[in-house]
Amino acid sequence: MDLKLSKLVSLPSKSSFNTGLSPCKPVTLTRLLGSPRESLGTDCQPVTHRELKKRIVTKDVGPFKVTGLDVAVNSLQRVLQAAKAGDPEVYDQVKSAGMLCVRLVRGSRSKPSNHSWGTAIDLHFGSQVDGRQDGLCQVGLLRLYRFFHAEGWYWGAGFSKEDSMHFELADETVTRLLAG
């Protein structure tokens, strides 16, 4: 395995990425899809909302299988196909740390994670994931970002509590895909 993609480097300036996109608000997802379940905790739980559950799919998206919201999984597949064509080394080495996980945002007592609807994914290269709030990201994530941005995904490196392994459908993208 080529270890250069897992190497940690400083994040670029926040003004240089996520242009035209904003993080997806849980209120947007709740309005469009409902709450994934009645109560949320800190551990992953299954979706219990009947209508949302019908939209959860498991699919092989190329380098791995994921379970998530149908429109997010289809979009992710397009992202990865673009990466395969534009940066095959990144495509061959990217790994998933999970997509659907009904839980609260880490450290929150009330805010649901966007993983709860299956509209976010955590990715990494090599055997280690990048820690949150360290101002660093893996080289592979930097190279992968452009493919996500082109498809309307927000990169968690732009959060106030940086999370560079996290990508989620942007608020604008979710609204376009689900309200239109």
Secondary structure as the mmCIF struct_conf table of DSSP 4:
data_model
#
loop_
_struct_conf.conf_type_id
_struct_conf.id
_struct_conf.beg_label_comp_id
_struct_conf.beg_label_asym_id
_struct_conf.beg_label_seq_id
_struct_conf.end_label_comp_id
_struct_conf.end_label_asym_id
_struct_conf.end_label_seq_id
HELX_RH_3T_P HELX_RH_3T_P1 LEU A 3 LEU A 5
TURN_TY1_P TURN_TY1_P1 SER A 6 SER A 6
STRN STRN1 LEU A 8 SER A 10
HELX_LH_PP_P HELX_LH_PP_P1 LEU A 11 SER A 13
HELX_RH_3T_P HELX_RH_3T_P2 LYS A 14 SER A 16
BEND BEND1 PHE A 17 ASN A 18
TURN_TY1_P TURN_TY1_P2 THR A 19 GLY A 20
HELX_LH_PP_P HELX_LH_PP_P2 PRO A 23 LYS A 25
HELX_RH_AL_P HELX_RH_AL_P1 PRO A 26 LEU A 33
BEND BEND2 PRO A 36 GLU A 38
BEND BEND3 THR A 42 ASP A 43
STRN STRN2 GLN A 45 GLN A 45
HELX_RH_AL_P HELX_RH_AL_P2 ARG A 50 LYS A 54
TURN_TY1_P TURN_TY1_P3 ARG A 55 ARG A 55
STRN STRN3 ILE A 56 ASP A 60
BEND BEND4 GLY A 62 PHE A 64
STRN STRN4 LYS A 65 LEU A 69
HELX_RH_AL_P HELX_RH_AL_P3 ASP A 70 GLY A 86
HELX_RH_AL_P HELX_RH_AL_P4 PRO A 88 GLN A 93
STRN STRN5 LYS A 95 GLY A 98
BEND BEND5 MET A 99 MET A 99
STRN STRN6 VAL A 102 VAL A 102
BEND BEND6 ARG A 103 ARG A 103
STRN STRN7 LEU A 104 LEU A 104
HELX_LH_PP_P HELX_LH_PP_P3 VAL A 105 VAL A 105
TURN_TY1_P TURN_TY1_P4 ARG A 106 GLY A 107
BEND BEND7 ARG A 109 SER A 110
HELX_LH_PP_P HELX_LH_PP_P4 LYS A 111 LYS A 111
STRN STRN8 PRO A 112 PRO A 112
HELX_LH_PP_P HELX_LH_PP_P5 SER A 113 SER A 113
HELX_RH_3T_P HELX_RH_3T_P3 ASN A 114 TRP A 117
TURN_TY1_P TURN_TY1_P5 GLY A 118 GLY A 118
STRN STRN9 ALA A 120 HIS A 124
BEND BEND8 PHE A 125 GLN A 128
HELX_LH_PP_P HELX_LH_PP_P6 VAL A 129 GLY A 131
TURN_TY1_P TURN_TY1_P6 ARG A 132 GLN A 133
BEND BEND9 ASP A 134 GLY A 135
STRN STRN10 LEU A 136 GLN A 138
HELX_RH_AL_P HELX_RH_AL_P5 VAL A 139 ALA A 150
TURN_TY1_P TURN_TY1_P7 GLU A 151 GLY A 152
STRN STRN11 TRP A 153 TRP A 155
HELX_RH_3T_P HELX_RH_3T_P4 GLY A 156 GLY A 158
BEND BEND10 PHE A 159 LYS A 161
TURN_TY1_P TURN_TY1_P8 SER A 164 MET A 165
STRN STRN12 HIS A 166 LEU A 169
HELX_RH_AL_P HELX_RH_AL_P6 ASP A 171 ALA A 179
#
